[in-house]
Amino acid sequence: MTPRPHEHDQAAPAEVTWVVTTATAPWQTRENLALGPVTAMPDVFVETDKAAQVVEGFGASFNELGWTSLALLTDGERAQILDELFTPGVGANLTLCRMPVGANDFSRDWYSYDEVDGDLALEHFSVEHDLDTLVPFIRAAQERQPALRLWASPWSPPSWMKTNGHYAGALPMPGIQDVDNGLRPDQVGREGTDMFRLEEPYLQAYAAYFGRFVDAYRELGIDIGMVMPQNEFNSPQVFPSCTWTPQGLARFIRHLGPQMRRRGVEVFLGTLERGDDALVQGVLDDPEAAAELAGVGIQWAGKAAVPFVHRDHPELRIYQTEQECGDGLNDWRYCRYAWGLMRHYFSHGASAYMYWNVSLLRGGLSRWGWAQNSFVTVDAQSRTYVWNHEYHLLKHVSHFVQVGAQVVPTVSYTGFENQLVFRNPDGTLVVVVHNPEPHEQAVRVLVGGQVLTPTLPADSFSTFVVPAPAAD
């Protein structure tokens, strides 16, 4: 076919998809934009010739109270929520999720997979408890996302493996936590100590416990790809918890590593929730333990250590393992805070980002008296649900950023530092921008020699998807 005169003289500018969320209007598609010529100093320079860490995925946690709250809804409503979270191309596109090994703070109550005192041979090991909640929750996600990857960590070993003989490490806070965990004052744990019994038979049995957990779930059709030895290993809590020193963790990892290696399961150090990278170094100082570690999981106050872990140990992947959980109000204020967390982690080497609770009843209260936020809030009286702000925020990133994308650095000389940029494997560029101001804000974003010039709505999040450059 002979082209008409001038048909290919000038290519049409590529259209840029634009989605906006405000406190009152989530996920609004705006008119498509086009890149244009540079006519003034850009506010943001996207360094398209550079790339940082690879993104392994986004996710949340499979908690018991997540499933029991969703169970109050109709089958159709629950299916809609799960499709929105996991079905590729629909909503959040979650592909990398967390689960507990036994009870966690958002379980119905305490349990482990073997509470028979002194059962070092694990003759009474069983994951039967999980068949009511965690297993159907995970299977429902797998049905929608067959490529779902899982990792796991315990909140507490079986109580008889601990020096205090109890699942918890702290007494309830008077006036704040109106609960009873049965802990005596003489059983209270202390940060900087090992609450696990570090005798060799117990270390061996606990490593085998992890192996039995992986095997049992594999038999149920659920593969665990990675484990961490302990959630928040510095913190004695009113809920299931266990403190470890770096030296104690290193001793355990020497046993855990071979058990997991035989099963093709990675081991990360974590989860770190203190802003002290020396705690990581203390484990890595043991060469045998260091050889077993593929990465580090970091959450909460551990965020202060992220830049230093990334700088000093580029060989270790970094997962943000639990977004800070809020107070059960699920308000816009906390959504803004969550954006700052996401920017911090991805700007300092994190390759995965995990939200925490998928669903909770209104108020978000745990068995142990702590209210937290969630993607979905279920009203137990009316049997209805709502999506919360933080879900839409995560979707602004995870809906568009593909597994295998790379973080792309940006530079600003005008004080605009409220963006994240990713390059997908298909070449598309995802630019996520927050306007925190109470008024509209024009911004100029330089991308590959051309400029994107939207006017951002007041107090909003925007995602721009820039098509891949046309091949020469």
SETI-567521 format. One record per residue (C-alpha): residue in one letter; z, x, y; residue number from 1. Coordinates in steps of 0.5 Angstrom, whole numbers, plus 500, padded with zeros to 3 digits. Layout:
# SETI-567521
{torse=a Z=Z X=X Y=Y vopa=NUM}
...
END
This chain:
# SETI-567521
{torse=m Z=500 X=500 Y=500 vopa=1}
{torse=t Z=498 X=503 Y=507 vopa=2}
{torse=p Z=504 X=502 Y=512 vopa=3}
{torse=r Z=502 X=499 Y=518 vopa=4}
{torse=p Z=502 X=503 Y=525 vopa=5}
{torse=h Z=509 X=506 Y=527 vopa=6}
{torse=e Z=512 X=502 Y=521 vopa=7}
{torse=h Z=516 X=509 Y=519 vopa=8}
{torse=d Z=517 X=512 Y=526 vopa=9}
{torse=q Z=524 X=510 Y=527 vopa=10}
{torse=a Z=529 X=508 Y=522 vopa=11}
{torse=a Z=533 X=502 Y=523 vopa=12}
{torse=p Z=541 X=504 Y=525 vopa=13}
{torse=a Z=545 X=504 Y=519 vopa=14}
{torse=e Z=550 X=498 Y=519 vopa=15}
{torse=v Z=557 X=499 Y=519 vopa=16}
{torse=t Z=562 X=494 Y=515 vopa=17}
{torse=w Z=568 X=492 Y=519 vopa=18}
{torse=v Z=574 X=488 Y=517 vopa=19}
{torse=v Z=580 X=487 Y=521 vopa=20}
{torse=t Z=588 X=485 Y=520 vopa=21}
{torse=t Z=593 X=482 Y=525 vopa=22}
{torse=a Z=600 X=479 Y=524 vopa=23}
{torse=t Z=597 X=472 Y=524 vopa=24}
{torse=a Z=590 X=473 Y=522 vopa=25}
{torse=p Z=589 X=478 Y=515 vopa=26}
{torse=w Z=582 X=480 Y=513 vopa=27}
{torse=q Z=577 X=478 Y=518 vopa=28}
{torse=t Z=570 X=480 Y=517 vopa=29}
{torse=r Z=567 X=482 Y=524 vopa=30}
{torse=e Z=560 X=483 Y=526 vopa=31}
{torse=n Z=557 X=489 Y=523 vopa=32}
{torse=l Z=557 X=495 Y=528 vopa=33}
{torse=a Z=552 X=501 Y=528 vopa=34}
{torse=l Z=552 X=508 Y=529 vopa=35}
{torse=g Z=550 X=510 Y=536 vopa=36}
{torse=p Z=548 X=517 Y=540 vopa=37}
{torse=v Z=554 X=521 Y=543 vopa=38}
{torse=t Z=555 X=519 Y=551 vopa=39}
{torse=a Z=562 X=521 Y=552 vopa=40}
{torse=m Z=568 X=525 Y=549 vopa=41}
{torse=p Z=569 X=522 Y=542 vopa=42}
{torse=d Z=577 X=520 Y=541 vopa=43}
{torse=v Z=576 X=522 Y=534 vopa=44}
{torse=f Z=572 X=527 Y=530 vopa=45}
{torse=v Z=571 X=526 Y=523 vopa=46}
{torse=e Z=570 X=533 Y=520 vopa=47}
{torse=t Z=565 X=531 Y=515 vopa=48}
{torse=d Z=563 X=538 Y=513 vopa=49}
{torse=k Z=570 X=538 Y=510 vopa=50}
{torse=a Z=574 X=535 Y=504 vopa=51}
{torse=a Z=581 X=535 Y=502 vopa=52}
{torse=q Z=584 X=532 Y=496 vopa=53}
{torse=v Z=581 X=528 Y=491 vopa=54}
{torse=v Z=584 X=521 Y=490 vopa=55}
{torse=e Z=586 X=519 Y=483 vopa=56}
{torse=g Z=588 X=511 Y=485 vopa=57}
{torse=f Z=592 X=506 Y=488 vopa=58}
{torse=g Z=597 X=502 Y=484 vopa=59}
{torse=a Z=604 X=498 Y=484 vopa=60}
{torse=s Z=609 X=498 Y=479 vopa=61}
{torse=f Z=610 X=493 Y=473 vopa=62}
{torse=n Z=617 X=491 Y=474 vopa=63}
{torse=e Z=621 X=485 Y=470 vopa=64}
{torse=l Z=622 X=481 Y=476 vopa=65}
{torse=g Z=615 X=481 Y=478 vopa=66}
{torse=w Z=613 X=478 Y=472 vopa=67}
{torse=t Z=619 X=473 Y=472 vopa=68}
{torse=s Z=617 X=471 Y=479 vopa=69}
{torse=l Z=610 X=470 Y=477 vopa=70}
{torse=a Z=612 X=466 Y=471 vopa=71}
{torse=l Z=614 X=460 Y=476 vopa=72}
{torse=l Z=607 X=459 Y=478 vopa=73}
{torse=t Z=601 X=455 Y=474 vopa=74}
{torse=d Z=597 X=459 Y=470 vopa=75}
{torse=g Z=591 X=458 Y=475 vopa=76}
{torse=e Z=595 X=461 Y=481 vopa=77}
{torse=r Z=598 X=467 Y=477 vopa=78}
{torse=a Z=591 X=468 Y=474 vopa=79}
{torse=q Z=588 X=468 Y=482 vopa=80}
{torse=i Z=594 X=473 Y=484 vopa=81}
{torse=l Z=592 X=478 Y=478 vopa=82}
{torse=d Z=585 X=478 Y=479 vopa=83}
{torse=e Z=586 X=479 Y=487 vopa=84}
{torse=l Z=590 X=485 Y=485 vopa=85}
{torse=f Z=586 X=488 Y=479 vopa=86}
{torse=t Z=579 X=485 Y=478 vopa=87}
{torse=p Z=574 X=491 Y=480 vopa=88}
{torse=g Z=571 X=489 Y=487 vopa=89}
{torse=v Z=575 X=483 Y=488 vopa=90}
{torse=g Z=581 X=485 Y=492 vopa=91}
{torse=a Z=586 X=491 Y=492 vopa=92}
{torse=n Z=582 X=494 Y=486 vopa=93}
{torse=l Z=589 X=497 Y=483 vopa=94}
{torse=t Z=587 X=503 Y=478 vopa=95}
{torse=l Z=594 X=507 Y=477 vopa=96}
{torse=c Z=600 X=504 Y=476 vopa=97}
{torse=r Z=607 X=505 Y=474 vopa=98}
{torse=m Z=612 X=502 Y=469 vopa=99}
{torse=p Z=620 X=504 Y=467 vopa=100}
{torse=v Z=622 X=507 Y=461 vopa=101}
{torse=g Z=627 X=502 Y=459 vopa=102}
{torse=a Z=631 X=498 Y=465 vopa=103}
{torse=n Z=630 X=499 Y=472 vopa=104}
{torse=d Z=633 X=497 Y=479 vopa=105}
{torse=f Z=628 X=490 Y=478 vopa=106}
{torse=s Z=630 X=489 Y=471 vopa=107}
{torse=r Z=633 X=482 Y=469 vopa=108}
{torse=d Z=639 X=487 Y=467 vopa=109}
{torse=w Z=641 X=493 Y=464 vopa=110}
{torse=y Z=638 X=495 Y=457 vopa=111}
{torse=s Z=635 X=501 Y=454 vopa=112}
{torse=y Z=631 X=502 Y=448 vopa=113}
{torse=d Z=637 X=505 Y=444 vopa=114}
{torse=e Z=644 X=503 Y=446 vopa=115}
{torse=v Z=647 X=505 Y=439 vopa=116}
{torse=d Z=652 X=510 Y=440 vopa=117}
{torse=g Z=651 X=517 Y=437 vopa=118}
{torse=d Z=644 X=515 Y=434 vopa=119}
{torse=l Z=641 X=522 Y=435 vopa=120}
{torse=a Z=636 X=520 Y=430 vopa=121}
{torse=l Z=633 X=514 Y=434 vopa=122}
{torse=e Z=634 X=510 Y=428 vopa=123}
{torse=h Z=635 X=504 Y=432 vopa=124}
{torse=f Z=630 X=505 Y=437 vopa=125}
{torse=s Z=626 X=499 Y=439 vopa=126}
{torse=v Z=621 X=496 Y=445 vopa=127}
{torse=e Z=622 X=489 Y=443 vopa=128}
{torse=h Z=626 X=487 Y=449 vopa=129}
{torse=d Z=619 X=489 Y=453 vopa=130}
{torse=l Z=615 X=484 Y=449 vopa=131}
{torse=d Z=617 X=478 Y=454 vopa=132}
{torse=t Z=616 X=481 Y=461 vopa=133}
{torse=l Z=613 X=488 Y=461 vopa=134}
{torse=v Z=608 X=488 Y=456 vopa=135}
{torse=p Z=605 X=481 Y=458 vopa=136}
{torse=f Z=604 X=483 Y=465 vopa=137}
{torse=i Z=601 X=490 Y=463 vopa=138}
{torse=r Z=596 X=486 Y=458 vopa=139}
{torse=a Z=594 X=481 Y=464 vopa=140}
{torse=a Z=592 X=487 Y=468 vopa=141}
{torse=q Z=589 X=491 Y=463 vopa=142}
{torse=e Z=584 X=485 Y=461 vopa=143}
{torse=r Z=582 X=485 Y=469 vopa=144}
{torse=q Z=582 X=492 Y=469 vopa=145}
{torse=p Z=580 X=496 Y=463 vopa=146}
{torse=a Z=580 X=503 Y=466 vopa=147}
{torse=l Z=588 X=502 Y=468 vopa=148}
{torse=r Z=592 X=508 Y=468 vopa=149}
{torse=l Z=599 X=508 Y=467 vopa=150}
{torse=w Z=605 X=513 Y=468 vopa=151}
{torse=a Z=612 X=512 Y=467 vopa=152}
{torse=s Z=619 X=514 Y=468 vopa=153}
{torse=p Z=626 X=512 Y=466 vopa=154}
{torse=w Z=632 X=510 Y=471 vopa=155}
{torse=s Z=637 X=512 Y=466 vopa=156}
{torse=p Z=637 X=515 Y=459 vopa=157}
{torse=p Z=641 X=511 Y=454 vopa=158}
{torse=s Z=648 X=510 Y=456 vopa=159}
{torse=w Z=651 X=514 Y=451 vopa=160}
{torse=m Z=647 X=520 Y=452 vopa=161}
{torse=k Z=650 X=521 Y=459 vopa=162}
{torse=t Z=657 X=524 Y=461 vopa=163}
{torse=n Z=660 X=518 Y=464 vopa=164}
{torse=g Z=658 X=513 Y=458 vopa=165}
{torse=h Z=655 X=508 Y=463 vopa=166}
{torse=y Z=648 X=506 Y=466 vopa=167}
{torse=a Z=650 X=507 Y=473 vopa=168}
{torse=g Z=652 X=512 Y=477 vopa=169}
{torse=a Z=655 X=508 Y=484 vopa=170}
{torse=l Z=660 X=503 Y=485 vopa=171}
{torse=p Z=657 X=497 Y=489 vopa=172}
{torse=m Z=658 X=497 Y=497 vopa=173}
{torse=p Z=663 X=492 Y=499 vopa=174}
{torse=g Z=660 X=487 Y=503 vopa=175}
{torse=i Z=653 X=489 Y=502 vopa=176}
{torse=q Z=652 X=488 Y=494 vopa=177}
{torse=d Z=656 X=482 Y=492 vopa=178}
{torse=v Z=655 X=485 Y=484 vopa=179}
{torse=d Z=659 X=488 Y=479 vopa=180}
{torse=n Z=656 X=493 Y=475 vopa=181}
{torse=g Z=662 X=495 Y=470 vopa=182}
{torse=l Z=663 X=502 Y=473 vopa=183}
{torse=r Z=670 X=505 Y=473 vopa=184}
{torse=p Z=672 X=509 Y=479 vopa=185}
{torse=d Z=672 X=515 Y=474 vopa=186}
{torse=q Z=665 X=514 Y=472 vopa=187}
{torse=v Z=662 X=515 Y=479 vopa=188}
{torse=g Z=657 X=520 Y=479 vopa=189}
{torse=r Z=655 X=526 Y=484 vopa=190}
{torse=e Z=649 X=529 Y=487 vopa=191}
{torse=g Z=648 X=536 Y=485 vopa=192}
{torse=t Z=651 X=535 Y=478 vopa=193}
{torse=d Z=648 X=533 Y=471 vopa=194}
{torse=m Z=650 X=526 Y=469 vopa=195}
{torse=f Z=646 X=528 Y=462 vopa=196}
{torse=r Z=649 X=531 Y=456 vopa=197}
{torse=l Z=646 X=538 Y=456 vopa=198}
{torse=e Z=647 X=539 Y=449 vopa=199}
{torse=e Z=641 X=541 Y=445 vopa=200}
{torse=p Z=642 X=535 Y=440 vopa=201}
{torse=y Z=642 X=530 Y=446 vopa=202}
{torse=l Z=636 X=534 Y=450 vopa=203}
{torse=q Z=632 X=534 Y=443 vopa=204}
{torse=a Z=633 X=527 Y=442 vopa=205}
{torse=y Z=632 X=524 Y=449 vopa=206}
{torse=a Z=625 X=528 Y=449 vopa=207}
{torse=a Z=624 X=524 Y=442 vopa=208}
{torse=y Z=626 X=518 Y=446 vopa=209}
{torse=f Z=620 X=519 Y=450 vopa=210}
{torse=g Z=615 X=520 Y=445 vopa=211}
{torse=r Z=617 X=514 Y=441 vopa=212}
{torse=f Z=616 X=510 Y=447 vopa=213}
{torse=v Z=609 X=513 Y=448 vopa=214}
{torse=d Z=608 X=511 Y=441 vopa=215}
{torse=a Z=611 X=504 Y=441 vopa=216}
{torse=y Z=606 X=502 Y=447 vopa=217}
{torse=r Z=600 X=506 Y=444 vopa=218}
{torse=e Z=601 X=501 Y=438 vopa=219}
{torse=l Z=601 X=495 Y=443 vopa=220}
{torse=g Z=595 X=497 Y=446 vopa=221}
{torse=i Z=598 X=500 Y=452 vopa=222}
{torse=d Z=597 X=508 Y=453 vopa=223}
{torse=i Z=601 X=512 Y=458 vopa=224}
{torse=g Z=598 X=518 Y=461 vopa=225}
{torse=m Z=603 X=521 Y=464 vopa=226}
{torse=v Z=611 X=521 Y=465 vopa=227}
{torse=m Z=616 X=524 Y=470 vopa=228}
{torse=p Z=623 X=525 Y=467 vopa=229}
{torse=q Z=628 X=521 Y=472 vopa=230}
{torse=n Z=627 X=517 Y=478 vopa=231}
{torse=e Z=631 X=519 Y=484 vopa=232}
{torse=f Z=634 X=525 Y=480 vopa=233}
{torse=n Z=639 X=526 Y=486 vopa=234}
{torse=s Z=642 X=519 Y=487 vopa=235}
{torse=p Z=647 X=516 Y=483 vopa=236}
{torse=q Z=646 X=509 Y=484 vopa=237}
{torse=v Z=649 X=502 Y=483 vopa=238}
{torse=f Z=643 X=500 Y=478 vopa=239}
{torse=p Z=641 X=504 Y=473 vopa=240}
{torse=s Z=641 X=512 Y=475 vopa=241}
{torse=c Z=642 X=519 Y=473 vopa=242}
{torse=t Z=643 X=525 Y=477 vopa=243}
{torse=w Z=640 X=532 Y=475 vopa=244}
{torse=t Z=640 X=539 Y=477 vopa=245}
{torse=p Z=634 X=543 Y=478 vopa=246}
{torse=q Z=636 X=547 Y=472 vopa=247}
{torse=g Z=638 X=541 Y=468 vopa=248}
{torse=l Z=631 X=538 Y=469 vopa=249}
{torse=a Z=628 X=545 Y=467 vopa=250}
{torse=r Z=632 X=545 Y=460 vopa=251}
{torse=f Z=630 X=538 Y=459 vopa=252}
{torse=i Z=622 X=539 Y=461 vopa=253}
{torse=r Z=622 X=545 Y=456 vopa=254}
{torse=h Z=623 X=539 Y=450 vopa=255}
{torse=l Z=619 X=534 Y=454 vopa=256}
{torse=g Z=613 X=538 Y=455 vopa=257}
{torse=p Z=612 X=539 Y=447 vopa=258}
{torse=q Z=613 X=532 Y=445 vopa=259}
{torse=m Z=608 X=530 Y=451 vopa=260}
{torse=r Z=603 X=535 Y=450 vopa=261}
{torse=r Z=602 X=533 Y=442 vopa=262}
{torse=r Z=601 X=526 Y=445 vopa=263}
{torse=g Z=596 X=528 Y=450 vopa=264}
{torse=v Z=601 X=526 Y=456 vopa=265}
{torse=e Z=602 X=529 Y=462 vopa=266}
{torse=v Z=609 X=531 Y=465 vopa=267}
{torse=f Z=610 X=531 Y=473 vopa=268}
{torse=l Z=616 X=533 Y=476 vopa=269}
{torse=g Z=620 X=527 Y=479 vopa=270}
{torse=t Z=621 X=523 Y=482 vopa=271}
{torse=l Z=624 X=527 Y=488 vopa=272}
{torse=e Z=627 X=523 Y=494 vopa=273}
{torse=r Z=630 X=529 Y=498 vopa=274}
{torse=g Z=627 X=532 Y=503 vopa=275}
{torse=d Z=628 X=539 Y=500 vopa=276}
{torse=d Z=622 X=543 Y=497 vopa=277}
{torse=a Z=627 X=548 Y=494 vopa=278}
{torse=l Z=629 X=542 Y=489 vopa=279}
{torse=v Z=622 X=543 Y=486 vopa=280}
{torse=q Z=622 X=550 Y=486 vopa=281}
{torse=g Z=629 X=550 Y=482 vopa=282}
{torse=v Z=625 X=547 Y=477 vopa=283}
{torse=l Z=619 X=552 Y=477 vopa=284}
{torse=d Z=623 X=558 Y=477 vopa=285}
{torse=d Z=624 X=557 Y=470 vopa=286}
{torse=p Z=617 X=559 Y=467 vopa=287}
{torse=e Z=617 X=555 Y=461 vopa=288}
{torse=a Z=618 X=549 Y=464 vopa=289}
{torse=a Z=613 X=550 Y=470 vopa=290}
{torse=a Z=608 X=551 Y=465 vopa=291}
{torse=e Z=609 X=544 Y=462 vopa=292}
{torse=l Z=608 X=541 Y=469 vopa=293}
{torse=a Z=602 X=538 Y=472 vopa=294}
{torse=g Z=604 X=535 Y=478 vopa=295}
{torse=v Z=610 X=532 Y=483 vopa=296}
{torse=g Z=612 X=525 Y=484 vopa=297}
{torse=i Z=615 X=524 Y=491 vopa=298}
{torse=q Z=618 X=518 Y=495 vopa=299}
{torse=w Z=623 X=516 Y=500 vopa=300}
{torse=a Z=626 X=522 Y=504 vopa=301}
{torse=g Z=622 X=526 Y=499 vopa=302}
{torse=k Z=616 X=525 Y=504 vopa=303}
{torse=a Z=619 X=531 Y=508 vopa=304}
{torse=a Z=618 X=536 Y=503 vopa=305}
{torse=v Z=611 X=534 Y=502 vopa=306}
{torse=p Z=607 X=538 Y=506 vopa=307}
{torse=f Z=611 X=544 Y=504 vopa=308}
{torse=v Z=610 X=543 Y=496 vopa=309}
{torse=h Z=603 X=542 Y=498 vopa=310}
{torse=r Z=602 X=548 Y=502 vopa=311}
{torse=d Z=606 X=552 Y=497 vopa=312}
{torse=h Z=604 X=549 Y=490 vopa=313}
{torse=p Z=597 X=547 Y=491 vopa=314}
{torse=e Z=596 X=548 Y=483 vopa=315}
{torse=l Z=600 X=541 Y=483 vopa=316}
{torse=r Z=598 X=534 Y=484 vopa=317}
{torse=i Z=602 X=530 Y=489 vopa=318}
{torse=y Z=603 X=523 Y=487 vopa=319}
{torse=q Z=607 X=518 Y=492 vopa=320}
{torse=t Z=611 X=514 Y=487 vopa=321}
{torse=e Z=614 X=509 Y=491 vopa=322}
{torse=q Z=613 X=506 Y=498 vopa=323}
{torse=e Z=619 X=505 Y=501 vopa=324}
{torse=c Z=621 X=498 Y=499 vopa=325}
{torse=g Z=623 X=494 Y=506 vopa=326}
{torse=d Z=629 X=489 Y=506 vopa=327}
{torse=g Z=626 X=483 Y=503 vopa=328}
{torse=l Z=623 X=480 Y=510 vopa=329}
{torse=n Z=616 X=482 Y=509 vopa=330}
{torse=d Z=615 X=482 Y=516 vopa=331}
{torse=w Z=610 X=486 Y=521 vopa=332}
{torse=r Z=614 X=491 Y=523 vopa=333}
{torse=y Z=615 X=494 Y=516 vopa=334}
{torse=c Z=608 X=493 Y=515 vopa=335}
{torse=r Z=607 X=498 Y=521 vopa=336}
{torse=y Z=612 X=503 Y=518 vopa=337}
{torse=a Z=608 X=503 Y=511 vopa=338}
{torse=w Z=602 X=505 Y=515 vopa=339}
{torse=g Z=605 X=511 Y=517 vopa=340}
{torse=l Z=608 X=513 Y=510 vopa=341}
{torse=m Z=601 X=512 Y=508 vopa=342}
{torse=r Z=598 X=517 Y=513 vopa=343}
{torse=h Z=603 X=522 Y=512 vopa=344}
{torse=y Z=602 X=522 Y=505 vopa=345}
{torse=f Z=595 X=523 Y=505 vopa=346}
{torse=s Z=595 X=527 Y=511 vopa=347}
{torse=h Z=599 X=532 Y=506 vopa=348}
{torse=g Z=596 X=532 Y=500 vopa=349}
{torse=a Z=598 X=526 Y=496 vopa=350}
{torse=s Z=592 X=524 Y=491 vopa=351}
{torse=a Z=595 X=517 Y=489 vopa=352}
{torse=y Z=599 X=512 Y=493 vopa=353}
{torse=m Z=604 X=507 Y=489 vopa=354}
{torse=y Z=606 X=500 Y=492 vopa=355}
{torse=w Z=613 X=498 Y=489 vopa=356}
{torse=n Z=614 X=490 Y=487 vopa=357}
{torse=v Z=608 X=486 Y=486 vopa=358}
{torse=s Z=612 X=479 Y=486 vopa=359}
{torse=l Z=619 X=477 Y=488 vopa=360}
{torse=l Z=622 X=471 Y=489 vopa=361}
{torse=r Z=624 X=469 Y=496 vopa=362}
{torse=g Z=629 X=474 Y=499 vopa=363}
{torse=g Z=627 X=479 Y=494 vopa=364}
{torse=l Z=634 X=480 Y=491 vopa=365}
{torse=s Z=635 X=485 Y=485 vopa=366}
{torse=r Z=640 X=484 Y=480 vopa=367}
{torse=w Z=644 X=489 Y=483 vopa=368}
{torse=g Z=644 X=486 Y=490 vopa=369}
{torse=w Z=638 X=490 Y=494 vopa=370}
{torse=a Z=633 X=486 Y=497 vopa=371}
{torse=q Z=626 X=489 Y=497 vopa=372}
{torse=n Z=619 X=487 Y=500 vopa=373}
{torse=s Z=613 X=485 Y=495 vopa=374}
{torse=f Z=606 X=484 Y=495 vopa=375}
{torse=v Z=607 X=476 Y=493 vopa=376}
{torse=t Z=613 X=472 Y=495 vopa=377}
{torse=v Z=614 X=466 Y=490 vopa=378}
{torse=d Z=618 X=460 Y=493 vopa=379}
{torse=a Z=622 X=458 Y=486 vopa=380}
{torse=q Z=623 X=451 Y=489 vopa=381}
{torse=s Z=616 X=449 Y=491 vopa=382}
{torse=r Z=613 X=453 Y=486 vopa=383}
{torse=t Z=608 X=456 Y=491 vopa=384}
{torse=y Z=607 X=463 Y=493 vopa=385}
{torse=v Z=604 X=467 Y=499 vopa=386}
{torse=w Z=601 X=474 Y=500 vopa=387}
{torse=n Z=605 X=479 Y=505 vopa=388}
{torse=h Z=603 X=483 Y=510 vopa=389}
{torse=e Z=603 X=490 Y=506 vopa=390}
{torse=y Z=599 X=487 Y=501 vopa=391}
{torse=h Z=593 X=486 Y=506 vopa=392}
{torse=l Z=595 X=493 Y=509 vopa=393}
{torse=l Z=594 X=497 Y=502 vopa=394}
{torse=k Z=588 X=493 Y=501 vopa=395}
{torse=h Z=585 X=495 Y=507 vopa=396}
{torse=v Z=585 X=502 Y=504 vopa=397}
{torse=s Z=584 X=501 Y=496 vopa=398}
{torse=h Z=579 X=495 Y=496 vopa=399}
{torse=f Z=574 X=501 Y=499 vopa=400}
{torse=v Z=576 X=507 Y=497 vopa=401}
{torse=q Z=574 X=509 Y=490 vopa=402}
{torse=v Z=577 X=513 Y=485 vopa=403}
{torse=g Z=574 X=520 Y=486 vopa=404}
{torse=a Z=574 X=519 Y=493 vopa=405}
{torse=q Z=576 X=525 Y=498 vopa=406}
{torse=v Z=580 X=525 Y=504 vopa=407}
{torse=v Z=576 X=527 Y=510 vopa=408}
{torse=p Z=580 X=531 Y=515 vopa=409}
{torse=t Z=580 X=528 Y=523 vopa=410}
{torse=v Z=581 X=532 Y=529 vopa=411}
{torse=s Z=583 X=528 Y=536 vopa=412}
{torse=y Z=583 X=532 Y=543 vopa=413}
{torse=t Z=585 X=525 Y=546 vopa=414}
{torse=g Z=592 X=523 Y=543 vopa=415}
{torse=f Z=589 X=519 Y=538 vopa=416}
{torse=e Z=592 X=520 Y=531 vopa=417}
{torse=n Z=592 X=513 Y=528 vopa=418}
{torse=q Z=587 X=514 Y=522 vopa=419}
{torse=l Z=585 X=516 Y=515 vopa=420}
{torse=v Z=578 X=517 Y=513 vopa=421}
{torse=f Z=575 X=518 Y=506 vopa=422}
{torse=r Z=569 X=520 Y=503 vopa=423}
{torse=n Z=567 X=516 Y=496 vopa=424}
{torse=p Z=563 X=519 Y=491 vopa=425}
{torse=d Z=557 X=514 Y=493 vopa=426}
{torse=g Z=557 X=518 Y=499 vopa=427}
{torse=t Z=560 X=512 Y=503 vopa=428}
{torse=l Z=565 X=514 Y=509 vopa=429}
{torse=v Z=571 X=509 Y=509 vopa=430}
{torse=v Z=575 X=510 Y=516 vopa=431}
{torse=v Z=581 X=506 Y=517 vopa=432}
{torse=v Z=584 X=505 Y=524 vopa=433}
{torse=h Z=591 X=502 Y=527 vopa=434}
{torse=n Z=591 X=500 Y=534 vopa=435}
{torse=p Z=599 X=500 Y=535 vopa=436}
{torse=e Z=598 X=498 Y=542 vopa=437}
{torse=p Z=599 X=490 Y=545 vopa=438}
{torse=h Z=592 X=490 Y=548 vopa=439}
{torse=e Z=585 X=492 Y=546 vopa=440}
{torse=q Z=583 X=499 Y=545 vopa=441}
{torse=a Z=576 X=502 Y=545 vopa=442}
{torse=v Z=575 X=508 Y=541 vopa=443}
{torse=r Z=570 X=513 Y=540 vopa=444}
{torse=v Z=569 X=516 Y=533 vopa=445}
{torse=l Z=564 X=521 Y=532 vopa=446}
{torse=v Z=561 X=521 Y=525 vopa=447}
{torse=g Z=556 X=526 Y=523 vopa=448}
{torse=g Z=553 X=527 Y=530 vopa=449}
{torse=q Z=553 X=519 Y=531 vopa=450}
{torse=v Z=559 X=515 Y=534 vopa=451}
{torse=l Z=562 X=509 Y=532 vopa=452}
{torse=t Z=565 X=505 Y=538 vopa=453}
{torse=p Z=569 X=499 Y=536 vopa=454}
{torse=t Z=574 X=495 Y=541 vopa=455}
{torse=l Z=580 X=495 Y=536 vopa=456}
{torse=p Z=584 X=488 Y=537 vopa=457}
{torse=a Z=591 X=489 Y=539 vopa=458}
{torse=d Z=596 X=491 Y=534 vopa=459}
{torse=s Z=591 X=491 Y=528 vopa=460}
{torse=f Z=588 X=495 Y=522 vopa=461}
{torse=s Z=581 X=496 Y=522 vopa=462}
{torse=t Z=577 X=499 Y=516 vopa=463}
{torse=f Z=570 X=501 Y=517 vopa=464}
{torse=v Z=565 X=503 Y=512 vopa=465}
{torse=v Z=559 X=507 Y=514 vopa=466}
{torse=p Z=553 X=508 Y=509 vopa=467}
{torse=a Z=552 X=514 Y=506 vopa=468}
{torse=p Z=546 X=518 Y=510 vopa=469}
{torse=a Z=539 X=517 Y=508 vopa=470}
{torse=a Z=536 X=522 Y=503 vopa=471}
{torse=d Z=531 X=527 Y=507 vopa=472}
END
